[in-house]
Amino acid sequence: MSKSLFEVVILRLLLALGFLTRIPIPLTSSREERSLSSLLPFFPIVGIIIGLIYHFCTLILDLILPGKIVAFIIVILTVYITGGLHLDGLSDTFDGYFSGKSGDKMIAIMRDSTIGVYGAFSIWFILFGKWIFLYTIVISENLEVLALFPFVGRLILYQVVKSYPYPSGVKGLGEKMKEESSENSFMIVLITLIIMLISTYFYLDMILVIILSLLITGVLVNLFVRKISYKLNGVTGDVYGASCELSELLFMFFLIVGWGM
């Protein structure tokens, strides 16, 4: 029996949640329903769910632990709940980009299972940066913004996937994301973005800072991605992960600076 539109949307949302996190989703689905291109529009919504988990965990931990320890635990949670999926892409991207190579040679470096100096540094940089910024947010008691940065990371990831070609002849998960998704995919993301902006209505003093932080973050991440795309004649799945991690960190930075936390 065919599923209704509502059932398909909920199923794909849950499958996207299972793909991007360690949360077990014991569902049966068709190959088409499991395709990454069909799950891609739901990535920003998954970001909201992840952000709400961070928010509520912080609310509880903040009652019993000092801010620095709370921030440290949340950083560990960001790695655990996602399985380090995007961090892996970040380290591979940095190893490849700073190798001075391009094309197939750069791809080979990015696919090497061993981590290089630049890859290790990128992971340290992201985790340490998140700890600093999360601590700043925790002590400012503006915990509601914790629901935003995972959303922004996956929103910009979606935009990067849609905006850049995939290198020809390169196989990987990123290639499956680039497959044509349904014509309604953009509408799903647009509706999600509108809902998030409407939700900030109750924080009118924040909305301009949130929008500007999102725009500046998007511009900077895309400048970086364009440089990689020039070297590779496209963008791989590793770069998708890097764009997510960098977007999260930059968005938090500009939000903190703009709001004067």
Helices and strands as residue ranges (DSSP letters): H 5-20, H 31-34, H 36-39, G 40-42, H 43-61, H 67-82, H 85-97, H 103-111, H 117-140, G 143-147, H 149-163, H 173-177, H 185-199, G 200-203, H 204-232, H 237-259
